[in-house]
């Protein structure tokens, strides 16, 4: 990837995650989260983390399967435990043409068979009931998608990046 695009993606990621510090998010009208509110964070360490399955799929073929610990903690307490390397990345070569809409083009932009894509996922925001994940899909020289994915610790969420290319998060139930 040319330096300009790597720098742009890094800048977007750093702004979005505030250099690993999720930004305050608005809750109900008139309420903004503070440093003492409990929020959901991924890759934190806590006494009883929950497990979140993170999957990347193309036409139901698994491209990424990762289990991520998530913690519900006071913002001030978790900041010390969040690691700077809380980004998940996967790559794939498209076995078919992909149609991208909504980021660079509302009408759709089609990429060729065999194009190598890199997908980056990071925590872009924390809230009391979910996390907001930033997701970008790039080639060596182009950003085809930069979007947000809602990730609830107690529910399944799916975001379509391109026709048939999805990010899925869901809780993993652990019996004690």
C-alpha positions as MATLAB code, in Angstrom:
seq = 'XXXXXXXXXXXXXXXXXXXXXXXXXXXXXXXXXXXXXXXXXXXXXXXXXXXXXXXXXXXXXXXXXXXXXXXXXXXXXXXXXXXXXXXXXXXXXXXXXXXXXXXXXXXXXXXXXXXXXXXXXXXXXXXXXXXXXXXXXXXXXXXXXXXXXXXXXXXXXXXXXXXXXXXXXXXXXXXX';
ca = [
       0.000    0.000    0.000;
       1.488    3.397   -0.864;
       2.609    5.454    2.122;
      -0.079    8.083    1.586;
      -2.890    5.543    1.984;
      -1.278    3.802    4.950;
      -0.896    7.197    6.624;
      -4.501    8.110    5.819;
      -5.831    4.834    7.210;
      -3.665    5.195   10.318;
      -4.841    8.787   10.776;
      -8.494    7.716   10.437;
      -7.921    4.908   12.929;
      -6.101    7.117   15.427;
      -8.736    9.834   15.232;
     -11.538    7.278   15.500;
     -10.083    5.509   18.523;
      -8.464    8.576   20.034;
      -5.134    6.745   20.226;
      -6.795    3.762   21.959;
      -9.139    5.931   24.061;
     -12.724    5.600   22.858;
     -14.453    8.980   22.622;
     -17.371    9.978   24.822;
     -20.672    9.096   23.221;
     -24.009   10.716   23.710;
     -26.598    8.646   25.519;
     -30.155    9.746   26.166;
     -30.967   13.360   25.288;
     -29.051   15.686   27.573;
     -26.634   12.962   28.749;
     -23.011   12.536   27.708;
     -20.856    9.735   29.090;
     -18.212   10.799   31.591;
     -14.935    9.272   32.746;
     -16.800    7.598   35.633;
     -19.542    5.923   33.533;
     -19.359    2.180   32.849;
     -18.989    1.401   29.152;
     -18.223   -1.605   26.929;
     -14.628   -1.986   25.687;
     -12.983   -4.750   23.704;
      -9.518   -6.148   24.483;
      -9.687   -4.809   28.029;
      -8.887   -6.854   31.087;
     -11.466   -7.271   33.804;
     -12.541   -9.797   36.409;
     -15.297  -11.379   34.319;
     -14.868  -10.597   30.618;
     -17.518  -11.674   28.159;
     -16.534  -13.211   24.859;
     -17.552  -11.749   21.531;
     -17.211  -13.694   18.281;
     -15.986  -11.519   15.410;
     -16.358  -12.908   11.900;
     -15.602  -11.687    8.417;
     -17.453  -13.575    5.665;
     -17.674  -13.461    1.904;
     -20.685  -15.330    0.504;
     -20.874  -17.293    3.784;
     -17.213  -18.376    3.469;
     -15.378  -17.526    6.698;
     -12.448  -15.161    6.081;
     -11.891  -14.292    9.755;
     -13.013  -15.895   12.982;
     -11.729  -14.346   16.191;
     -12.856  -14.388   19.805;
     -12.470  -11.027   21.521;
     -12.809  -10.366   25.263;
     -15.140   -7.475   26.112;
     -15.420   -5.734   29.470;
     -18.017   -3.475   31.041;
     -15.986   -1.063   33.110;
     -15.628    2.497   34.231;
     -13.778    4.402   31.506;
     -11.017    5.590   33.873;
     -10.281    2.047   35.102;
     -10.038    0.383   31.719;
      -7.741    2.912   30.068;
      -4.701    1.403   31.794;
      -5.560   -2.093   30.547;
      -6.317   -1.283   26.884;
      -3.448   -2.274   24.660;
      -2.343   -0.130   21.704;
      -2.667   -3.171   19.414;
      -6.441   -3.524   19.628;
      -6.964   -3.681   15.889;
      -7.981   -6.859   14.087;
      -6.877   -7.222   10.458;
      -7.516   -9.845    7.813;
      -6.715  -10.086    4.117;
      -8.273  -11.991    1.236;
      -8.229  -12.229   -2.553;
     -11.665  -11.707   -4.063;
     -12.831  -14.890   -5.803;
     -15.379  -12.804   -7.699;
     -16.112   -9.175   -8.532;
     -17.186   -7.087   -5.532;
     -19.607   -4.173   -5.761;
     -18.949   -1.363   -3.277;
     -21.616    1.258   -2.567;
     -22.044    4.038   -0.057;
     -18.490    5.192    0.581;
     -16.841    6.236   -2.689;
     -19.937    5.793   -4.847;
     -23.672    5.675   -4.171;
     -24.301    3.849   -7.450;
     -21.642    1.185   -6.928;
     -18.046    0.575   -7.891;
     -17.013   -2.896   -9.043;
     -13.597   -4.433   -8.396;
     -12.064   -7.284  -10.361;
     -11.612  -10.940   -9.503;
      -8.337  -11.628   -7.662;
      -7.944   -8.195   -6.065;
      -6.252   -8.449   -2.648;
      -8.154   -6.629    0.104;
      -7.178   -5.775    3.659;
      -9.934   -5.263    6.220;
      -9.110   -3.439    9.472;
     -11.430   -3.398   12.491;
     -10.936   -1.279   15.627;
     -13.019    0.067   18.503;
     -14.180    3.519   17.470;
     -16.522    4.213   20.376;
     -17.822    2.868   23.668;
     -21.293    3.118   25.134;
     -23.220    1.634   28.035;
     -24.965   -0.961   25.857;
     -22.620   -1.543   22.899;
     -19.330   -0.807   21.179;
     -18.926    0.958   17.863;
     -16.317   -0.691   15.658;
     -14.636    1.161   12.813;
     -14.192   -0.977    9.687;
     -12.156   -0.164    6.582;
     -11.603   -2.237    3.438;
      -8.652   -1.244    1.278;
      -6.444   -2.379   -1.555;
      -2.842   -1.348   -2.047;
      -3.903    2.035   -3.350;
      -7.618    2.592   -2.639;
      -9.991    2.794    0.323;
     -13.215    1.114   -0.843;
     -15.108    1.239    2.439;
     -14.783    3.046    5.762;
     -17.812    2.503    7.970;
     -19.079    1.721   11.467;
     -20.363   -1.553   12.906;
     -22.464   -1.707   16.075;
     -21.340   -4.576   18.354;
     -23.668   -5.494   21.206;
     -22.279   -7.818   23.884;
     -25.725   -9.457   24.186;
     -26.851   -9.541   20.569;
     -25.878  -10.401   17.016;
     -25.044   -7.572   14.614;
     -24.195   -7.732   10.911;
     -22.761   -5.038    8.648;
     -22.441   -5.502    4.880;
     -19.282   -3.851    3.502;
     -19.875   -4.894   -0.114;
     -22.419   -7.228   -1.686;
     -21.838  -10.539    0.136;
     -18.946   -9.267    2.317;
     -20.078   -9.005    5.923;
     -18.765   -8.383    9.414;
     -20.684  -10.239   12.130;
     -20.411   -9.962   15.908;
     -22.264  -12.136   18.411;
     -21.881  -13.148   22.028;
     -20.327  -16.478   22.918;
     -22.197  -18.094   25.772;
     -19.927  -19.738   28.352;
     -21.565  -22.107   30.823;
     -20.192  -21.927   34.357;
];
